[in-house]
Amino acid sequence: MSPENRLNPVMVSSATVFDIERYATEDGPGIRSVVFFKGCNLRCSWCQNPESHSSSPQIMYYSKQCISCGRCVEACHTDAVNNIQPFRFVTDHEKCDLCKRCIDVCFTNSRKIVGRQMPLDEIMDELRKDKTYYRESNGGVTFSGGEPLLQAQAVLYLARSCREEGIHTALETAGFVPWSAFENLHPWLNLLYFDLKHIDSDIHSQYTGVPIEPILENIRRAGELFDNIVVRIPVVPGVNDSHDTQGRMMGFLAGQTAVRNVELLPFHRLGMTKYEGLGMRYAMENVVNVRKSDCEPFAEIGRGMGLTVRVGAG
């Protein structure tokens, strides 16, 4: 399996997003707005945004608000809503036609559509609202997901528009995309966050669904192209939390790339309720959260190789 070998040359006028988060502080410097693009070509077992997997809008169910009245079941004309244990009144997304009848009859607001097609100019209008905060905090805009580079032309338009208006831009990517996506964006990005989840391709495929080789090659090339690049390593118990694995990842970065800045991100289960709301089982539900102190020995490995390593998102 490999990323597509070229980008769609057709210019786009809209993007599929599932959120625009304002006043974010962990997705780059200063106060930021984060555009979350919907759609991802990885299936990381620990992903905290399962609503980002599909590129299509979906109905999310919030069980804590639900009083089990069953009105949503009665309203659904495609038999997509049923009381299925342990998730309760979740939606079968294969059957759902997004008619919104189940949402309209729910008086506890237990259901909503996540994801929508937004005109790029409308997204820019949202981002401009906080230009004062960007300026005063040295913040800006971050493109995240999902995998934003699956909508590379939309990201290119937004990044260029932001830079032309003096807004700092950052991108978060897993990197399983054609190299041309990075080349095209390079002039319009101030900061690149690049995920590295494992160094062994078989294990990487087991936990993410894709091989590691194209990602490693893109990290190598990105390290040479981007002056301001940070590699983020999620520390996940039972996956990559051994000294050997962390040492091999740090060794790859220190010895085979120009990357020098690394962030270790401790695993947590904050996204678990989202899986339940989409009728999905969370593979990591019994995995213990990782503390920052647990990551310090791994940080020291990287520092010993000449890397600048911090624990937590900056």
C-alpha positions in Angstrom: 0.0 0.0 0.0 1.3 3.4 -0.9 0.0 7.0 -1.0 -1.3 8.2 -4.4 1.5 9.3 -6.7 0.1 12.6 -7.5 -2.3 15.3 -6.3 -5.5 16.2 -8.0 -4.6 19.2 -10.1 -8.2 20.6 -10.0 -8.5 23.7 -7.8 -11.2 23.3 -5.1 -13.5 25.9 -3.6 -14.5 24.0 -0.4 -13.2 21.5 2.2 -14.8 18.9 4.4 -14.1 19.8 8.1 -15.4 18.5 11.3 -14.4 21.4 13.6 -12.8 24.8 13.7 -11.4 25.2 17.2 -10.7 28.7 18.5 -8.3 29.7 21.2 -6.2 26.5 21.0 -2.9 26.5 22.8 -1.3 23.1 22.1 -1.2 23.1 18.3 1.6 25.7 17.8 2.9 28.9 19.3 0.5 31.4 20.8 -3.3 31.4 20.6 -4.4 29.6 17.5 -7.4 28.5 15.5 -7.3 24.9 14.4 -9.0 23.7 11.2 -9.8 20.0 11.6 -10.1 18.4 8.2 -12.3 15.3 7.9 -10.9 12.1 6.4 -7.8 10.1 7.2 -5.9 7.3 5.4 -4.5 5.9 8.7 -6.4 4.0 11.3 -4.3 4.4 14.4 -5.6 2.3 17.3 -5.2 5.2 19.8 -6.7 7.9 17.6 -8.5 10.5 19.7 -10.6 11.8 16.8 -12.5 8.9 15.3 -14.9 11.3 13.7 -12.0 12.2 11.5 -11.7 8.8 9.9 -14.4 9.0 7.3 -14.4 11.8 4.8 -18.2 12.0 4.9 -20.4 13.7 7.5 -21.7 11.4 10.2 -24.2 11.5 13.1 -22.6 11.5 16.5 -24.7 10.2 19.5 -24.2 11.6 23.0 -25.4 8.9 25.4 -25.0 10.9 28.6 -27.7 13.4 27.4 -30.0 10.7 26.1 -33.2 9.7 28.1 -33.9 6.6 25.9 -37.3 7.9 24.7 -36.8 6.1 21.3 -38.1 9.0 19.2 -35.0 8.8 17.0 -35.7 5.2 16.2 -39.3 6.0 15.2 -38.2 9.0 13.1 -35.6 7.1 11.1 -37.0 6.1 7.7 -34.0 4.0 6.7 -33.9 1.9 9.9 -30.4 3.3 10.6 -31.0 4.0 14.3 -31.5 1.2 16.7 -30.8 0.5 20.4 -27.7 -1.6 20.1 -25.8 -2.5 23.2 -23.5 -1.4 24.6 -23.6 1.8 22.5 -27.4 2.3 22.7 -29.0 4.6 20.1 -26.2 4.8 17.6 -26.5 5.3 13.9 -25.6 2.7 11.2 -23.7 5.1 8.9 -24.1 2.7 5.9 -27.9 3.1 6.1 -28.1 6.7 7.1 -28.9 9.3 4.4 -28.4 12.3 6.8 -32.0 13.4 6.5 -31.6 14.7 10.1 -35.1 13.5 11.2 -33.6 11.8 14.3 -31.8 15.1 15.2 -35.0 17.1 14.8 -37.1 15.0 17.1 -34.4 14.7 19.8 -35.3 17.3 22.5 -32.2 16.5 24.6 -29.7 17.4 21.8 -28.2 13.9 22.0 -27.5 13.8 18.3 -25.6 16.0 15.9 -23.9 15.8 12.5 -20.1 16.0 12.6 -18.5 17.1 9.5 -19.7 19.5 6.7 -18.6 20.9 3.4 -17.4 24.5 3.9 -16.5 27.0 1.3 -12.9 28.0 1.6 -13.8 31.7 1.8 -16.2 30.9 4.7 -13.4 29.1 6.5 -11.1 32.2 6.0 -13.9 34.4 7.4 -13.9 32.3 10.5 -10.1 32.4 10.8 -10.0 36.2 10.4 -12.2 36.7 13.5 -9.2 36.1 15.8 -6.5 38.0 14.0 -6.1 40.3 17.0 -5.4 37.3 19.2 -2.9 35.9 16.7 -1.1 39.2 16.6 -1.0 39.8 20.4 0.1 36.2 21.3 2.3 35.4 18.3 -0.2 32.8 17.4 -1.9 31.8 14.1 -3.7 29.0 12.3 -3.0 25.3 12.4 -4.3 22.8 9.8 -5.1 19.4 11.4 -7.4 16.4 11.1 -7.7 13.7 10.1 -5.1 14.0 7.5 -5.3 17.5 6.1 -3.1 16.7 3.1 -5.8 14.4 1.7 -7.4 17.8 0.9 -4.0 19.3 -0.1 -5.4 21.9 -2.6 -7.8 23.3 0.1 -4.9 23.5 2.6 -2.8 25.2 0.0 -5.4 27.8 -0.6 -6.0 28.5 3.1 -2.3 28.5 3.9 -1.5 30.9 1.1 -4.4 33.2 2.1 -3.3 33.2 5.7 0.3 34.1 4.9 -0.7 36.8 2.5 -2.6 38.4 5.4 0.3 38.0 7.8 -1.1 35.0 9.8 1.3 32.4 11.1 0.5 28.9 9.6 1.2 25.4 10.9 0.4 22.0 9.7 -0.1 18.6 11.5 0.4 15.6 9.3 1.0 11.8 9.5 2.8 12.1 6.2 1.3 9.2 4.2 0.8 11.4 1.2 2.6 12.2 -2.1 5.8 14.3 -1.6 4.4 16.9 -4.0 1.9 18.0 -1.2 4.9 19.2 0.9 6.7 20.8 -2.0 3.6 22.8 -2.9 2.9 23.9 0.6 6.5 24.8 1.6 6.3 28.5 0.7 3.1 29.0 2.7 3.9 27.2 6.0 5.8 28.6 9.0 5.8 25.4 11.0 5.4 21.7 10.2 4.4 19.0 12.8 5.2 15.5 11.5 4.0 12.4 13.3 6.3 9.4 13.8 4.5 6.5 15.4 6.9 3.6 15.0 10.0 2.5 13.2 9.2 -1.1 12.4 6.9 -1.3 9.3 5.1 -4.5 10.3 4.2 -3.1 13.7 3.3 0.3 12.2 1.0 -1.5 9.7 -0.6 -3.5 12.6 -1.5 -0.4 14.6 -2.1 2.2 11.8 -3.1 0.2 8.7 -0.2 1.5 6.5 3.5 0.8 6.1 6.1 3.2 7.5 8.5 3.4 4.6 6.8 6.3 2.6 6.4 8.2 5.9 10.1 7.9 6.8 11.1 9.0 3.3 8.8 12.1 3.6 10.3 12.9 7.0 13.8 12.8 5.5 12.9 15.0 2.6 10.8 17.4 4.8 13.7 17.8 7.2 15.8 19.1 4.3 13.1 21.4 3.0 11.5 22.9 6.1 13.6 25.0 8.5 10.9 24.8 11.3 9.9 21.1 11.6 8.9 19.2 14.7 8.5 15.5 14.8 5.8 14.3 17.3 6.0 10.8 18.7 2.9 9.6 20.6 4.1 7.3 23.4 1.6 4.4 23.4 1.8 1.5 25.9 2.5 -1.8 24.3 3.1 -0.2 20.9 6.2 2.0 21.1 7.0 2.5 24.8 10.2 0.4 24.9 13.7 1.9 25.2 14.7 -0.1 22.1 11.8 1.3 19.9 12.2 4.9 21.2 16.0 4.6 20.7 15.6 3.4 17.1 13.1 6.3 16.3 15.4 8.9 17.9 18.4 7.3 16.1 16.6 7.6 12.7 15.9 11.2 13.3 19.4 12.1 14.6 21.3 10.0 12.1 19.3 10.1 8.9 17.4 13.4 8.9 17.9 17.0 9.5 15.2 17.1 12.1 16.3 18.3 15.5 13.1 19.1 17.4 11.0 16.3 18.9 7.9 16.3 21.0 6.8 13.2 23.0 3.1 13.0 23.4 1.9 10.8 26.3 -1.0 8.5 25.4 -4.4 9.2 27.0 -8.0 7.9 26.5 -9.8 11.2 26.1 -11.4 10.2 22.8 -13.1 7.0 24.1 -16.6 8.5 24.3 -16.4 9.6 20.7 -16.0 6.0 19.6 -19.1 5.0 21.6 -21.0 7.9 20.0 -20.1 6.5 16.5 -20.9 2.9 17.5 -17.2 1.9 17.3 -15.2 -0.1 19.8 -12.1 1.6 21.1 -9.1 -0.8 20.9 -7.2 1.0 23.7 -10.0 1.2 26.3 -8.1 -0.8 28.9 -4.7 0.8 28.3 -3.5 3.0 31.1 -2.8 6.6 30.5 0.8 7.7 30.2 2.3 10.3 32.5 4.8 12.9 31.4 7.3 11.5 33.8 7.0 8.1 32.1 8.3 9.8 28.9 11.4 11.5 30.4 13.7 8.5 30.0 12.8 8.4 26.3 13.4 12.2 26.0 16.9 11.6 27.5 17.7 9.1 24.8 17.0 11.7 22.1 18.9 14.4 24.0 21.9 12.2 24.2 21.8 12.0 20.4 21.8 15.7 20.0 18.0 16.2 19.6 16.0 18.8 21.4 13.2 16.8 23.0 10.3 18.0 25.1 7.5 16.1 26.7 4.0 17.4 25.8 2.7 19.5 22.9 4.1 22.9 22.5 
